[in-house]
Amino acid sequence: MANKIYATGRRKSSIAKVWLTPGTGKITVNGLSLDAFLGGLEAKKLRVKQPLTITKQDGSVDITATVIGGGFGGQADALRHGISRALVAFNPELKPALKAEGMMTRDARVVERKKPGKRKARRSRQFSKR
């Protein structure tokens, strides 16, 4: 395939490897269609397609992606980040529109580690007066 563009997207502990080619708007993730991959999670599907709708590239590019790590939310956001980066590599004129919507920034928030003597990261054990 000619003009194949690669980009990586990350979120939490998920990593998305994204390949973008000119085509008809088909999205394949881990060998499955986007509908089969995310099932009934409509909000997550919309988040993945968001960079394409903002730049009006829905029907003009095919996307093939491999996603590893994390859950569905992190994977969907990693895919969104990877698609955004691939679109900018494909056409640098799309960057201002994507940047204005916050698609080019990697969301660096991750789960805080659990501390010793605590039930969770910050939650203490219940205090007993007697």
Secondary structure by P-SEA (a helix, b strand, c coil): ccbbbbbbbbcccbbbbbbbccccccccccccccccccccaaaaaaaaaaaaaaacccccbbbbbccccccaaaaaaaaaaaaaaaaaaacccaaaaaaaacccccccccbbbbbccccccccccccccc
